Amino acid sequence: MNTVYDSLVTEEGILRELVKQLNDRMNSYPEGILEISHSHGHVQYYQRNRSCGRNREKRVYIRKKDRSIAEALAQRDYDRRLLDVLQQRLNAVTRTRSVYENTAPEETIHTFSAEKQGLICPLLLTDSQFVRGWQAQEYTGKPFTEEAPGIFTVKGERVRSKSEKIIADTLERQGIPYKYEVPLALQEGFTIYPDFRVLNVRRRTEYIWEHLGMMDDEAYARKAVNKLNFYINNGFFPGEQLIITMESQKTPLGTKTIEVMIEKYITG
């Protein structure tokens, strides 16, 4: 629900920086007004200044070797006009951002008594309500074979590798909602079980997180490539809806890599 608000905050920051840059630059320009005239097919530039101590103006011809003065005066006029436009935009964005901060439509439900809330089906959900609904969706995960190792997360969930445990525990530690091995039906007519489905609560966007754990094993690597191709053919693109981590025996997955991916896609 905060996508528009986030965009407003970002734009406000950009506009403030541009306004500051232009204001700082204003002191570096020469005094006076640029005048442009034409004579016998040639463009002529003049600098008009108010005469010192007199209530009249002085007009000075700008020679070719002093063209930088004309350029500076023209640039100053552009900067002034741009500054005015940016300031108007900044004021509008700031007002709108303030409205977003002081009005939260999804909180309207809480303006009623608990008894009345129980009779209402809210059109808009708070983040906590949205997360509860997302996590409450039931599914049947991929079964474990008898010889599969017994690896459990801090939440008590069984996973298939130590790296998956590290990913799950890092997500849990940062309070990020996730689900393990939710079935995904593909267009090809069969079902796969992505390692994780992870929720960006702020954007209410779900990501698939696939960890490829034995990339130095040739047979495993071939299967991994096929799996990635299946994802792509079904509209899940790496770096967009699909998060991918990889490791080999000599380059194991580290917590730092997991945290960077979380910052990039989930909390950033």
N, C-alpha and C positions, 0 to 999 in steps of 0.2 A: 504493500500500500504506500510505501514511501519513495517509490521510484521518481515521481515528479518532484517531491521535496528534495531528494538527493540531487537531482539535476539543477534545481534552483540554487542550492547551496554551492554547487560546483561553479555555476555561472556567476554567482555573486562574487565568489573569490577571484575568478578570472577578471571580471569587470573592475573590481577594486584595484587589482594590480595594474591594469591598463590605465586607469584614471591616475594612479600614483605616478606611473612612469611619465605620462603626459604632463602632469603638474610639475614634476621635477625638471622636465625638459624645458619648460617655458622660460626659466631664468637664463637659459643659455642663448636665447635668440636676440638679435640686434633690435634696437628701438626703431620705430617708424612704420610707415605704411608703404607697401609695394604698389607702384603704379606701372601700368603697361600701356605703351602706345605704339603706333605703327607709322613709319615714315619711309616713303619711297620703297615699299615692299620689305622693309626691315623692322624687326621687333626691337623696341627700346624699353629699357627698364629704368625706373626712377625710385629713389628712396625719399619719401616725404617725412620730415621730422619737424616738430615744433621748435622754433628758434629759442635758444636759451635766453630767459628773462624777457621775452617778448610774446605777445599774444598773437603770433602769426607763425606760419609754417614755412619751412625751407625745403625746396625740391632739388635733389641732387641726382645727377645722371650717374647710372651705374655702368662703368666701363666693362668691357669683355673680361679683363683680367680680374675684375671684382665680382664675377658672376656668382660666386659663392654667397654674396650678400643677398642677391635676388632669390637664390635657392632657399636660403635660411628664412627670409621673410615669407616666401610662398609656403614653406613647410610649416612655419608657425601658424599661418592662417588655416592650413589644413588641420593641424593639431588642435587649434581652438574649436573648430567646427566639430571635429571628431570627439573632442572632450565633452562638448555640450550634448551630443547624441549619446555617448556612453554614460554620461551622468544621468540622463533621462532614463535610459535602460536600467541602470543600476538602481535608481529610486523605485522603479516599477517592480523589479525583481525582489528588492528588499521588502517592499510592502507585501508582495504575494507570499514570500517566504514566511513573513510574520503571520499572515493569515493561516498558513499551513501549520505553523507551530502552535497556534492558539485554538485551532479547531481540529478535532479528530473524529470524523463521522463514525468510525467503528466503536468509539466509546459512548455513543448515544444510549446504548442499551443500559449503561450503568447509571443513567440519570433517573431510572425507575426503581421502585422498590424490588427487593428480592422476589417477593410474591408475584409481582407483575412480570418481572423478567422471565419467570418460569412459564408464562403464558405466551411469550413473544418468540417468534422465529426471526432472529436478526438477519438483515440483508447483508450487512458487513460484519466480518469477524475481526476481533483483535488478534494480534500476533499469537498470543498464547492459545486462543481458541482455534486458530488455524493450525497450529502445530499439533494440538491434541487431536484434531480431526485427521490430520495427515498420518500421525502415528497410530491411530486407532484402526486404520484400514487393515483388514486381516488378509493374510496370504500364507501359502504353504511353500516353505523354502526347499532347497535341494537336500535330499537326505544324505546322511553320512554313511559311509561304508564301515564295516566292522574294524578294518585295519587302519582307519583314519586316526591320526593322533588326537588326543584329548586336549585341545588348546582352548582356553576360555578367557573372555575379556573381563574387565573389572565389573561389568554389568552382569556377568554370568552367562553370556552368550557363547555358544561354541562356534569357533571359526576354524579355518583349514590350515592356517600357517601363522608363524610368529609375526610376520610382517603385517598380516591382516589384523592381528591383535594390536600391534602398535598403532595402526591407522585408526582402528575402532576406539582404542583408549585415548588417543589424542583428540579425536572428535568429541568423545564424552567429556574429557577434561575441559574443553573449550565450550561446552554447552551447545554443541551443534547437533541438531536432530539427524539421525541416520537410521537406515534399515538395512539389514544384511540379507543378501541373496534373494531379493524380490524377483519373481519370475517375469520375464519380458518376452512376449510373443513377437516373433519376427515375420516379415512378409513372406519369407521363404517357407513358412509353414511349420516351423519348430520353435521351441522355447529355450532361451538361455537364462542363466542366473548371474547377472552382474554382481560383482563383489559387494558394492554398496550403492544405495541411493541416498544422497545427501541433500539436505534442504538449506538453501539460503533464505533465511526467514525474512530478512529485510526486503528482499526482492520477490519472495515467495516463488522461488524458482528451484526446480529439482534438477540435480546433476547425477549422472551415473559415474561412479568411481571404479575403475577397473585397474587392479594391480597385477602386473605381469612379473612373476617372481622367479622364473628360471630361464632367463633369456640367453644363457650360455649353453642351454640344452637344445640341440638342433630340432628335435621333434617337437618340443614345447614351443620353440620360437615359431615354427611353421603354423602350429595351431593358433598361436597368438596373433599372427598376421591375418589368418583367416577370420578370427573373431573380430579384429579391428575392421576388416573389410565388410563384415556383416553389419557392424554398427553403422559404418558410413553409408552403406546401401539402404539402411533403414532410417536415415536422417539424423543420426547421432554423430556429430563431428568433433574430433579431438580439439580441445581448446575452446569449444563452445558448450554443448550439452554433455560432453564426455571428458572426464578427467582421467588421465593415465599416469601411473607411476610404474617404474620398472626397476629391476635389480638383477644382478648375476651373483654367482658365488663369490667373486672377488670384489664386487661393488654392491654391498648390501644396502637396503633402503634405510635411510637415517631419519630421525625425528625432524631434523631441520628441513629436509625436503618436504615432508608432510605438512609442516607448518607453513612453508612458503606457498604450497598449493592451496591450503585453506585460506590464507590471506588473499591470494589471487582470485579465487572463485567464490568463496563462501562468506568471508567477513569483510573483504576489502571494498 
